Amino acid sequence: MERKVKIATIGGGSSYTPELMEGFIKRYEELPIKEIWLVDVAEGQEKLRIVSEMSQRMWDASPYDVKIYATLDREEALRDADFVTTQFRVGQLDARVKDERIPAYYGMLGQETNGAGGMFKAFRTIPVILSIVEDMKRLCPDAWLINFANPSGMVTEAVVRYGKWEKVIGLCNVPVMAMMTEPEMLGETKENLIYKFAGLNHFHWHKVADSHGNDRTNELIDRLYAENNGLPKNIFDVPFFKEQLQQMQMIPCGYHRYYYREEEMLNHALEEYQTIGTRAEQVKKTEAELFELYQDPELDHKPEQLQQRGGAYYSDAACETIASIYANKETQIVVSTKNDGAVPDLPADCVVEVTAYVGAQGARNVAFGSLPPAERGWLQVMKNMELLTI
């Protein structure tokens, strides 16, 4: 008889949760879930109620019998869980507003995962994730922890380095978005392309080849300057210097704009700070609209408006990772995991973001090799910042 799966989601009142449900419904035949426990804190209790009721409607509209539980009791949710997903935000969006506004007040970038804002968020988030890990050691010692709470790379590093928990994978939606938008530019499908990512969360580069082994990276660079580049909704679109990409023969992620085009990004952030508000203040309005939609008793599917939230496809990546572990699918996914030599420019025991094959034993990294000198320097500086912050 097939074993039924219990999943616990910490931060279950998140506006992203309907996307998580959609991903699980889509994969039910390979991931037979019995129950999903959505956990949140007292301050998020009303959002948790709204999201849990909508989640149950989504399952009720499907052919599958899955029960949604909403609770403020984390221990109850974790007990005997097979998978634990983390998508919480300590202090909720009001804290993110401070992460962004305090640095801006001093004329600095305050993005929630990069620079001072990312450090602030890490300071709040890491103690909580470590307490979750301690609970897991008692209540579900065989469970996998799938993290997409930001700053995802630093959080995953803390779990491995200080939580001493090896069964963890960190995720990000940025590689997913790249792999969804770029194949069409090359006149290919994703299945006919070979992607290799390497770096850190929100600080990675990638290359792409076709199924015959031909490197298509330079061709893709040309296309990126003619078409939509799959940039996340939360990043101001300042073009990279094309010559820089051609020289490195890699494609940087959207967040590299905060470094390669620092002056332009800072000026834009300060302009928003003084006018329409920071990204967090804008997201609060989007979230209010989403939760208004979620309360509709007739709504039993993920609304299109969720795509505007900025973190689209995080949850779908989590569902695919869980399904790949459960069914030993060996799916190729970009994950944050222990380096183990995939990126030789960084220590083997630190967490990196790389392409990996994910199966029952976790992630098997695809070796990327050394980066060009300039990018290697950037990478080592950023990793040291992460380690010092943690």
Beta strands, then each sheet from edge to edge (+ up, - down):
strand 1: 5-10
strand 2: 33-39
strand 3: 67-71
strand 4: 83-86
strand 5: 144-147
strand 6: 168-170
strand 7: 193-200
strand 8: 203-210
strand 9: 251-252
strand 10: 331-338
strand 11: 351-359
strand 12: 362-365
sheet 1: 3+ 2+ 1+ 4+ 5+ 6+
sheet 2: 7+ 8- 9+
sheet 3: 10+ 11- 12+
end
